[in-house]
Structures are given as C-alpha cells and as structure tokens.
C-alpha cells in the first residue's frame, strides 16, 4: 500500500506501465549486482559486515523490492501467492532425494 500511495501522490501512474516497471526493476537488480560483481564468494557472504558496503546493498535491495511490489500491484499479482505457488512447483521439480547437493537444472 505504501508503494502505491507513494506513486499516486506523485501522479506517476501513467509512467508505471508493466514494461517500464520491469525495465526499472532490471536496472535496480543491475545496480545490486554491481555491488557484488567483483567480490569473491567469501567477500560476498561477508559484505554486510562492512558498514558502507552493507548500506549500499540494503539500499539496492530496497529499490528492487519497491519496483517488484509496484509491478505486482500494477499487474494484480499477489506476491505471497505467486511465491507460494512457485515454491510448490519447485518442490515438485526438485525433490530432495534427487536434488540435494546438486545445482543441475530440472527438465521443464
């Protein structure tokens, strides 16, 4: 609700088309990725221990979340329902016995 109100108060609805929001979301994901891109796996796992780097990561995740929430609002998608359905589908595609310890992609 806060995200919708923020956009409505500024009369940004004409600009918040699914395409524009998806593009903005991708851009913000890119900014998040840029914060982690050249870190080693160990450095990326410990990034939040660095106050400045952690603040940048937190801000980028905030941006990603805002655009994802707004995109879902515009499309009429309940994010919790969509994630729950996707997790159930993934559980079927990646049963524990066959998938434990493996990063192999399941067939469609």
Wavefront OBJ file of the C-alpha trace (Angstrom):
o trace
v 0.000 0.000 0.000
v 2.754 2.470 0.841
v 4.364 1.945 -2.562
v 1.071 2.545 -4.367
v 0.352 5.646 -2.268
v 3.841 6.988 -2.944
v 3.292 6.682 -6.710
v -0.284 8.003 -6.623
v 0.635 11.084 -4.569
v 3.118 11.987 -7.308
v 0.707 11.069 -10.135
v 3.200 8.601 -11.572
v 0.558 6.064 -12.674
v 0.941 6.953 -16.396
v 4.625 6.045 -16.189
v 4.126 2.870 -14.174
v 3.322 0.532 -17.028
v 4.365 -3.108 -16.663
v 7.110 -2.609 -19.266
v 8.527 0.499 -17.598
v 8.413 -1.056 -14.148
v 10.063 -4.273 -15.352
v 12.814 -2.245 -17.020
v 13.336 -0.184 -13.865
v 13.398 -3.386 -11.804
v 16.055 -4.857 -14.088
v 18.107 -1.685 -13.739
v 17.947 -1.842 -9.961
v 18.907 -5.530 -9.986
v 21.880 -4.486 -12.118
v 22.874 -1.905 -9.510
v 22.655 -4.585 -6.809
v 24.759 -6.915 -8.923
v 27.352 -4.180 -9.450
v 27.866 -4.030 -5.685
v 28.730 -7.751 -5.615
v 30.200 -8.345 -9.061
v 33.910 -8.448 -8.327
v 33.769 -9.867 -4.823
v 34.937 -13.374 -4.079
v 32.290 -15.785 -2.803
v 33.706 -15.297 0.694
v 33.652 -11.499 0.410
v 30.080 -11.517 -0.873
v 28.995 -13.724 2.040
v 30.502 -11.215 4.487
v 29.513 -7.998 2.701
v 27.055 -6.895 5.388
v 29.877 -6.784 7.948
v 31.242 -3.733 6.118
v 29.095 -0.785 7.206
v 29.321 1.206 3.954
v 29.030 -1.754 1.593
v 26.193 -3.166 3.683
v 24.321 0.138 3.497
v 24.655 0.170 -0.300
v 23.412 -3.434 -0.560
v 20.489 -2.656 1.743
v 19.542 0.400 -0.336
v 19.684 -1.538 -3.609
v 17.589 -4.374 -2.176
v 15.118 -1.716 -1.049
v 14.948 -0.346 -4.599
v 14.484 -3.845 -6.057
v 11.709 -4.561 -3.571
v 9.887 -1.309 -4.296
v 9.861 -1.902 -8.052
v 8.854 -5.557 -7.644
v 5.985 -4.637 -5.316
v 4.816 -1.879 -7.666
v 5.000 -4.158 -10.715
v 2.964 -6.804 -8.909
v 0.405 -4.165 -7.870
v 0.003 -2.906 -11.430
v -0.395 -6.459 -12.756
v -2.759 -7.526 -9.967
v -0.420 -10.242 -8.698
v -0.350 -11.200 -5.034
v 3.368 -11.645 -4.377
v 2.930 -14.077 -1.490
v 0.561 -16.262 -3.525
v 2.878 -16.175 -6.549
v 5.910 -17.115 -4.441
v 3.998 -19.873 -2.651
v 2.847 -21.354 -5.964
v 6.355 -21.136 -7.422
v 7.900 -22.774 -4.362
v 5.398 -25.650 -4.584
v 6.237 -26.077 -8.282
v 9.965 -26.046 -7.490
v 9.455 -28.663 -4.775
v 7.872 -30.949 -7.400
v 10.625 -30.276 -9.947
v 13.455 -30.596 -7.439
v 12.596 -33.386 -4.982
v 15.014 -33.528 -2.067
v 16.256 -37.033 -2.840
v 17.256 -36.141 -6.391
v 18.349 -32.552 -5.855
v 20.268 -32.461 -2.573
v 23.748 -31.053 -3.179
v 23.164 -30.577 -6.919
v 22.800 -27.335 -8.874
v 21.608 -29.160 -12.010
v 18.585 -27.594 -13.700
v 15.485 -29.768 -13.742
v 13.840 -30.521 -17.084
v 10.764 -28.467 -17.898
l 1 2 3 4 5 6 7 8 9 10 11 12 13 14 15 16 17 18 19 20 21 22 23 24 25 26 27 28 29 30 31 32 33 34 35 36 37 38 39 40 41 42 43 44 45 46 47 48 49 50 51 52 53 54 55 56 57 58 59 60 61 62 63 64 65 66 67 68 69 70 71 72 73 74 75 76 77 78 79 80 81 82 83 84 85 86 87 88 89 90 91 92 93 94 95 96 97 98 99 100 101 102 103 104 105 106 107 108
